[in-house]
């Protein structure tokens, strides 16, 4: 059976209430949008989604990783390589960027569904715009990852798909620009509606089913007017597009909304994913009710924090630059030093002394317990749970979003050996939410950027019980 073997999404912890935007600029606004933290970019979002998708045991190894985004951290340099390193995928697994446009993620997904071995498709986006623009308010940040291939037990069976392409001017943004421009909405609607009907009809033919067999239509688009008309024209029940809780997540939207449908639909439900971005693409799948990630989209929405001030949002986006701490800014990271410690820096892999069982973070050659030399085994710790032993709130250290919360954390990998201890920065929290004894989990983040180089490592965040 070919289809989506496993699906997982990542919705950032922070939310911005749209009423906070209108309170500053005037007007009306309702609902919330998801906001990537100052230490997140599309690469780190993709890592978190992929960790969620690959959490289940017994999944096949991906033969390739395809990463799509319209907001890459790097040009020329391959962004997928950092995701590959953080997931500790084998070197034989190819990792490639397939991005630049909103349509790229759907193309990657369809290509994976109709190609060879298991492929991990990752899509992420951070959506912005000028202050008080429709894009700033309606946008949202997020990511999703889909492991696609042949398996006896898939989360969603692929029945068929189709595309309809036509060159017309809808949305565009020049490299380096913050603002996305858009042509008149009626013009885009005229093209999208006809293209969507054509692709939907061809996808039904490819799947060999009538339209009445489609139980749910998922529409992903940054053109709400066209999406609304297409939904009515197709005449089938529509899934929630999460616009009021997360927002329009751009490149990530098709995979994220499909993941939500897979997690929430009953077994046997036939879902049509319709993506409208410089054309129309339709994928038809049958949900099986298996292969769901440990953290659902609904649970992550329920666990979000919607108290983010609008001023902090503007600062995180680089629109408003507050006075930084009067401390030296960080120097650029060393490429050669990073290359010598890839497993530690990207995979958070420590070492355990085979003789005493002592856990070393970072990895060491000489054990602190007994002095055993070069008798260590690699110990992955990215999924370990830690406990805060002590912490400090530093309002003087340089940070794009002060204060810095730094904690000494004890980590236990569940092996029964001695836990490891590491000083680590906390994120997705406030000083009032941290205490001695707080349980934390690791998350892949960007420590800083200098000379155009993103310095990635792991931070800890409080472990929260996500609720729908």
C-alpha positions as CSV (number, residue, x, y, z in Angstrom):
1,X,0.0,0.0,0.0
2,X,1.4,3.4,-0.9
3,X,0.7,6.6,0.9
4,X,1.7,8.6,4.0
5,X,3.3,6.2,6.5
6,X,3.5,8.8,9.3
7,X,2.6,12.5,9.6
8,X,3.5,15.1,12.2
9,X,3.3,18.8,12.6
10,X,4.8,21.5,14.7
11,X,2.9,24.6,15.9
12,X,5.1,27.1,17.7
13,X,4.2,27.8,21.4
14,X,3.6,31.5,21.0
15,X,0.4,33.1,19.7
16,X,-0.4,36.7,18.8
17,X,-4.0,37.8,19.4
18,X,-5.2,39.7,16.3
19,X,-6.9,42.1,18.7
20,X,-3.4,43.2,19.9
21,X,-2.6,44.3,16.3
22,X,-5.9,46.3,16.0
23,X,-5.5,47.8,19.5
24,X,-2.3,49.4,18.2
25,X,-3.3,50.3,14.7
26,X,-7.1,50.5,15.0
27,X,-9.8,48.4,13.4
28,X,-11.1,45.0,14.3
29,X,-9.5,41.6,14.6
30,X,-10.4,38.2,16.1
31,X,-8.7,34.9,16.7
32,X,-5.0,34.2,17.0
33,X,-2.0,33.5,14.8
34,X,1.0,31.2,15.6
35,X,4.3,33.0,16.0
36,X,7.8,31.4,15.7
37,X,10.0,32.5,18.6
38,X,13.1,34.8,18.1
39,X,15.3,31.7,18.2
40,X,13.3,29.7,15.5
41,X,13.6,29.8,11.8
42,X,12.1,27.5,9.1
43,X,14.9,25.0,9.6
44,X,14.2,24.6,13.3
45,X,10.5,24.4,12.7
46,X,11.1,21.6,10.2
47,X,13.3,19.7,12.6
48,X,10.5,19.8,15.3
49,X,7.8,18.6,12.8
50,X,10.1,15.8,11.6
51,X,10.9,14.7,15.2
52,X,7.1,14.4,15.8
53,X,6.5,12.5,12.6
54,X,9.3,10.1,13.2
55,X,8.6,9.5,16.9
56,X,6.7,6.2,16.4
57,X,8.9,3.0,16.6
58,X,9.4,0.7,13.6
59,X,9.2,3.3,10.8
60,X,11.3,2.6,7.7
61,X,14.4,4.7,7.1
62,X,13.9,7.6,4.7
63,X,15.8,7.2,1.4
64,X,15.6,11.0,0.9
65,X,14.6,14.2,2.7
66,X,13.0,17.0,0.8
67,X,12.6,20.4,2.4
68,X,10.3,23.1,1.1
69,X,9.9,26.7,2.4
70,X,9.4,30.1,0.9
71,X,11.6,31.6,3.7
72,X,14.9,29.8,3.8
73,X,17.7,30.6,6.2
74,X,20.3,30.2,3.5
75,X,20.5,30.7,-0.3
76,X,23.1,28.6,-2.1
77,X,23.7,26.6,1.1
78,X,21.4,23.6,1.5
79,X,19.0,24.1,4.5
80,X,17.9,20.4,4.4
81,X,21.4,19.4,5.5
82,X,20.9,20.9,9.0
83,X,17.6,19.0,9.3
84,X,19.3,15.8,8.2
85,X,22.0,16.3,10.9
86,X,19.5,17.1,13.7
87,X,17.5,14.0,12.9
88,X,20.7,11.9,12.7
89,X,19.8,10.4,9.4
90,X,22.3,8.1,7.7
91,X,24.8,9.8,5.4
92,X,23.3,7.8,2.5
93,X,20.0,9.6,2.9
94,X,20.0,12.5,0.4
95,X,18.8,15.8,1.7
96,X,17.6,18.5,-0.8
97,X,15.9,21.9,-0.7
98,X,12.9,22.1,-3.0
99,X,11.7,25.6,-2.1
100,X,11.2,29.2,-3.0
101,X,7.5,29.2,-3.8
102,X,4.3,28.4,-1.9
103,X,3.6,25.6,-4.4
104,X,6.9,23.8,-3.8
105,X,5.8,21.7,-0.8
106,X,2.7,20.2,-2.6
107,X,4.9,19.4,-5.5
108,X,7.4,17.6,-3.2
109,X,4.6,15.7,-1.6
110,X,3.0,14.6,-4.8
111,X,6.5,13.6,-6.2
112,X,7.1,11.5,-3.1
113,X,3.7,9.8,-3.3
114,X,4.3,8.8,-6.9
115,X,8.0,7.9,-6.8
116,X,10.2,5.2,-5.2
117,X,11.5,4.5,-1.7
118,X,10.5,6.1,1.6
119,X,10.8,9.9,1.4
120,X,10.6,12.4,4.3
121,X,8.8,15.5,3.0
122,X,9.3,18.5,5.3
123,X,7.6,21.9,4.8
124,X,7.9,25.0,7.0
125,X,7.2,28.7,6.7
126,X,7.3,31.9,8.7
127,X,4.8,34.4,7.5
128,X,5.1,38.1,7.9
129,X,4.3,41.3,6.2
130,X,4.3,45.0,6.8
131,X,2.8,46.2,10.1
132,X,-1.0,46.2,10.1
133,X,-1.1,44.4,6.7
134,X,-3.5,41.5,5.9
135,X,-0.5,39.2,5.6
136,X,0.8,40.1,9.1
137,X,-2.6,39.4,10.7
138,X,-3.8,36.4,8.7
139,X,-0.4,34.7,8.4
140,X,0.9,32.0,10.7
141,X,4.1,30.1,11.4
142,X,4.3,26.3,11.4
143,X,5.7,23.1,9.9
144,X,4.7,19.6,9.0
145,X,6.6,16.4,8.0
146,X,5.2,13.4,6.1
147,X,7.0,10.1,5.7
148,X,5.8,8.8,2.4
149,X,6.3,5.4,0.8
150,X,5.2,1.8,0.6
151,X,4.1,0.0,3.8
152,X,1.6,-2.6,5.0
153,X,0.2,-0.1,7.4
154,X,0.0,3.6,6.3
155,X,-1.7,6.5,8.0
156,X,-3.4,7.6,4.7
157,X,-3.5,5.6,1.5
158,X,-2.8,7.6,-1.7
159,X,-5.6,7.1,-4.2
160,X,-4.6,9.6,-6.9
161,X,-3.8,13.2,-7.7
162,X,-3.7,15.8,-10.4
163,X,-2.5,19.3,-11.2
164,X,-3.5,22.2,-13.3
165,X,-1.0,24.9,-14.1
166,X,-1.3,28.3,-15.7
167,X,0.9,31.4,-15.6
168,X,-0.8,34.4,-14.1
169,X,0.2,37.1,-11.6
170,X,-1.2,36.5,-8.1
171,X,1.3,36.9,-5.2
172,X,5.0,37.7,-5.5
173,X,7.9,38.8,-3.4
174,X,11.5,39.7,-4.5
175,X,14.4,38.0,-2.6
176,X,15.2,40.0,0.6
177,X,11.8,41.8,0.7
178,X,9.6,41.5,3.8
179,X,6.4,42.5,1.9
180,X,4.5,40.1,-0.3
181,X,2.5,41.9,-3.0
182,X,-0.7,40.7,-4.5
183,X,-2.7,41.4,-7.7
184,X,-6.4,42.2,-7.6
185,X,-8.2,39.4,-5.8
186,X,-10.9,39.0,-8.4
187,X,-8.3,38.3,-11.1
188,X,-6.8,35.5,-9.0
189,X,-10.2,34.0,-8.2
190,X,-11.1,33.8,-11.9
191,X,-8.0,31.6,-12.6
192,X,-8.0,29.5,-9.4
193,X,-11.7,28.4,-9.6
194,X,-11.4,27.0,-13.1
195,X,-8.0,25.4,-12.4
196,X,-9.3,23.8,-9.1
197,X,-12.3,22.3,-10.8
198,X,-10.1,20.9,-13.6
199,X,-7.6,19.4,-11.1
200,X,-10.3,18.0,-8.9
201,X,-12.1,16.3,-11.8
202,X,-8.8,14.8,-13.0
203,X,-7.8,13.6,-9.5
204,X,-11.2,11.8,-9.1
205,X,-10.5,10.1,-12.4
206,X,-7.0,9.1,-11.3
207,X,-8.4,7.7,-8.0
208,X,-11.3,6.0,-9.8
209,X,-14.0,7.4,-7.5
210,X,-17.0,9.7,-7.9
211,X,-17.1,13.1,-6.2
212,X,-19.7,11.8,-3.7
213,X,-17.1,9.4,-2.2
214,X,-15.0,12.4,-1.0
215,X,-15.9,12.9,2.7
216,X,-13.8,15.9,3.4
217,X,-12.1,18.6,1.3
218,X,-9.0,20.4,2.8
219,X,-8.3,23.7,1.1
220,X,-4.8,25.2,1.6
221,X,-4.4,28.7,0.0
222,X,-3.2,32.2,0.8
223,X,-6.0,33.5,-1.4
224,X,-9.1,33.3,1.0
225,X,-11.5,34.6,-1.6
226,X,-10.6,32.0,-4.2
227,X,-10.6,29.3,-1.5
228,X,-14.1,30.2,-0.4
229,X,-15.5,30.0,-3.9
230,X,-13.7,26.8,-4.7
231,X,-15.1,25.2,-1.5
232,X,-18.6,26.0,-2.6
233,X,-18.1,24.9,-6.2
234,X,-16.7,21.5,-5.2
235,X,-19.8,20.8,-3.1
236,X,-18.2,18.6,-0.5
237,X,-17.8,19.1,3.3
238,X,-14.9,21.4,4.1
239,X,-12.3,20.8,6.9
240,X,-11.3,23.6,9.2
241,X,-8.5,25.6,7.6
242,X,-7.3,26.7,11.1
243,X,-7.2,30.3,10.0
244,X,-8.7,31.6,13.3
245,X,-6.2,29.6,15.5
246,X,-3.0,29.3,13.6
247,X,-3.4,31.4,10.5
248,X,-2.3,30.9,6.9
249,X,1.0,29.0,7.1
250,X,2.1,29.4,3.4
251,X,4.4,26.7,2.2
252,X,3.6,24.5,5.2
253,X,-0.2,24.8,4.9
254,X,-1.0,21.8,2.6
255,X,1.1,19.4,4.7
256,X,0.0,20.9,8.1
257,X,-3.7,20.9,7.2
258,X,-3.5,17.3,5.8
259,X,-1.7,16.2,9.0
260,X,-4.6,17.7,11.0
261,X,-7.1,15.9,8.8
262,X,-5.3,12.6,9.2
263,X,-5.2,13.0,13.0
264,X,-8.9,14.0,13.4
265,X,-10.7,12.0,10.7
266,X,-12.2,8.5,11.3
267,X,-10.8,5.5,9.6
268,X,-12.0,5.1,6.1
269,X,-12.5,8.9,5.5
270,X,-11.6,10.0,2.0
271,X,-9.9,13.3,2.1
272,X,-9.2,15.6,-0.9
273,X,-6.3,18.0,-0.3
274,X,-6.7,21.0,-2.6
275,X,-3.8,23.5,-2.8
276,X,-4.2,26.8,-4.6
277,X,-0.8,28.4,-5.3
278,X,0.2,29.5,-8.9
279,X,-2.1,26.7,-10.1
280,X,-4.2,24.0,-8.5
281,X,-3.1,20.6,-7.1
282,X,-5.4,17.9,-5.7
283,X,-4.4,14.8,-3.8
284,X,-6.9,12.2,-2.7
285,X,-6.2,9.9,0.2
286,X,-8.1,7.5,2.4
287,X,-7.4,7.8,6.2
288,X,-6.7,4.5,8.0
289,X,-6.7,5.8,11.6
290,X,-3.2,4.6,12.3
291,X,0.3,6.2,12.3
292,X,-0.6,9.3,14.3
293,X,2.1,11.4,15.9
294,X,2.3,11.7,19.7
295,X,1.5,15.4,19.6
296,X,-1.4,16.3,17.4
297,X,-2.1,19.6,15.8
298,X,-5.2,20.1,18.0
299,X,-3.1,19.4,21.1
300,X,-0.4,21.9,20.2
301,X,-3.1,24.5,19.4
302,X,-4.5,23.9,22.9
303,X,-1.1,24.2,24.6
304,X,-0.2,27.5,23.0
305,X,0.4,30.8,24.9
306,X,-1.6,33.7,23.4
307,X,-0.2,36.4,25.7
308,X,2.6,37.5,23.3
309,X,2.8,41.3,23.2
310,X,2.6,42.9,19.8
311,X,5.7,44.9,20.4
312,X,7.7,41.8,21.1
313,X,6.3,40.2,17.9
314,X,7.6,43.2,15.9
315,X,11.0,42.9,17.6
316,X,11.2,39.2,16.8
317,X,10.4,40.0,13.2
318,X,13.0,42.7,12.9
319,X,10.5,45.4,12.2
320,X,11.2,47.2,15.5
321,X,14.7,47.1,16.9
322,X,14.8,47.7,20.7
323,X,17.9,48.8,22.6
324,X,20.0,45.6,23.0
325,X,21.9,44.8,26.2
326,X,25.2,46.7,26.3
327,X,27.3,43.7,25.8
328,X,29.3,42.5,22.8
329,X,27.3,40.7,20.1
330,X,28.3,37.1,19.5
331,X,31.0,36.3,17.0
332,X,30.3,34.0,14.1
333,X,30.5,30.3,14.8
334,X,33.5,28.3,13.6
335,X,32.6,26.0,10.7
336,X,35.6,23.8,11.4
337,X,34.8,23.4,15.1
338,X,31.1,22.6,14.2
339,X,32.3,20.0,11.7
340,X,34.3,18.2,14.5
341,X,31.2,17.9,16.7
342,X,28.2,17.3,14.4
343,X,26.6,14.6,16.5
344,X,26.8,16.8,19.6
345,X,25.9,20.1,18.0
346,X,23.1,18.9,15.8
347,X,22.0,15.6,17.2
348,X,22.6,16.3,20.9
349,X,24.5,13.0,21.4
350,X,26.4,12.6,24.6
351,X,28.6,9.7,25.8
352,X,28.2,7.0,28.5
353,X,31.1,5.3,30.2
354,X,30.7,1.6,29.7
355,X,32.3,0.8,33.0
356,X,30.6,3.1,35.4
357,X,27.5,4.1,33.5
358,X,28.3,7.8,33.9
359,X,26.7,10.1,31.3
360,X,28.8,12.9,29.9
361,X,27.2,16.0,28.4
362,X,29.0,17.1,26.2
363,X,30.6,13.8,25.2
364,X,34.1,13.2,26.7
365,X,37.0,10.8,26.3
366,X,37.8,10.5,30.0
367,X,35.1,9.5,32.5
368,X,34.6,11.8,35.5
369,X,33.7,8.6,37.4
370,X,36.8,6.3,37.7
371,X,38.8,8.0,35.0
372,X,38.1,5.3,32.3
373,X,39.6,6.4,29.0
374,X,38.2,6.0,25.5
375,X,35.6,3.5,26.6
376,X,32.4,5.4,25.8
377,X,29.3,4.6,23.8
378,X,27.4,7.4,22.0
379,X,24.1,8.2,23.8
380,X,21.4,10.2,21.9
381,X,19.7,12.6,24.3
382,X,17.5,14.7,22.1
383,X,14.4,12.9,23.4
384,X,15.5,12.7,27.1
385,X,13.6,14.4,29.8
386,X,15.5,16.7,32.2
387,X,14.9,18.3,35.6
388,X,15.9,21.8,36.5
389,X,18.3,21.7,39.4
390,X,18.9,25.4,39.6
391,X,18.5,28.4,37.3
392,X,19.2,32.1,36.9
393,X,17.5,35.0,35.1
394,X,20.2,37.0,33.3
395,X,19.2,40.5,32.2
396,X,22.7,41.6,31.2
397,X,23.8,38.9,28.8
398,X,23.3,39.6,25.1
399,X,20.1,38.3,23.7
400,X,17.7,39.4,20.9
401,X,14.9,38.8,23.4
402,X,16.1,39.4,27.0
403,X,16.2,38.2,29.7
404,X,18.2,35.0,29.2
405,X,17.0,32.1,31.4
406,X,19.8,29.7,32.1
407,X,19.4,26.4,34.0
408,X,21.5,23.5,35.3
409,X,19.6,20.5,34.2
410,X,19.9,16.8,35.1
411,X,19.2,14.4,32.2
412,X,18.2,10.8,32.4
413,X,18.1,8.7,29.2
414,X,16.1,5.9,30.9
415,X,18.9,3.4,30.9
416,X,19.3,3.2,34.6
417,X,22.8,4.7,34.6
418,X,23.9,7.9,36.3
419,X,22.2,11.0,34.9
420,X,24.1,13.7,33.1
421,X,24.2,17.3,34.1
422,X,24.4,20.3,31.7
423,X,23.9,24.0,31.9
424,X,21.4,24.9,29.1
425,X,19.4,27.9,28.0
426,X,15.6,27.7,28.4
427,X,13.2,28.9,25.7
428,X,9.4,29.1,25.2
429,X,8.9,30.2,28.8
430,X,9.0,33.2,31.2
431,X,10.9,33.7,34.5
432,X,7.6,33.2,36.4
433,X,7.1,29.8,34.8
434,X,10.4,28.2,35.8
435,X,11.2,26.6,39.2
436,X,13.6,24.1,40.6
437,X,12.2,20.7,39.7
438,X,10.6,21.8,36.4
439,X,10.6,19.0,33.9
440,X,12.1,20.1,30.5
441,X,12.5,18.6,27.0
442,X,15.0,19.5,24.3
443,X,14.2,21.5,21.2
444,X,16.4,22.4,18.2
445,X,16.9,26.2,18.0
446,X,19.1,28.9,16.5
447,X,21.4,30.4,19.2
448,X,22.4,33.4,17.1
449,X,23.2,34.6,13.6
450,X,26.5,36.4,12.8
451,X,28.1,37.1,9.4
452,X,25.0,35.5,7.9
453,X,25.8,32.1,9.6
454,X,23.0,30.6,11.7
455,X,24.5,29.0,14.8
456,X,22.2,26.0,15.7
457,X,22.2,24.0,18.9
458,X,19.7,22.7,21.5
459,X,17.7,24.5,24.2
460,X,15.4,23.2,26.8
461,X,11.7,24.1,27.2
462,X,9.2,23.2,29.9
463,X,7.5,19.9,29.2
464,X,3.8,20.8,29.0
465,X,0.9,18.5,28.8
466,X,-0.7,19.4,25.5
467,X,-4.5,19.4,25.5
468,X,-7.0,19.7,22.7
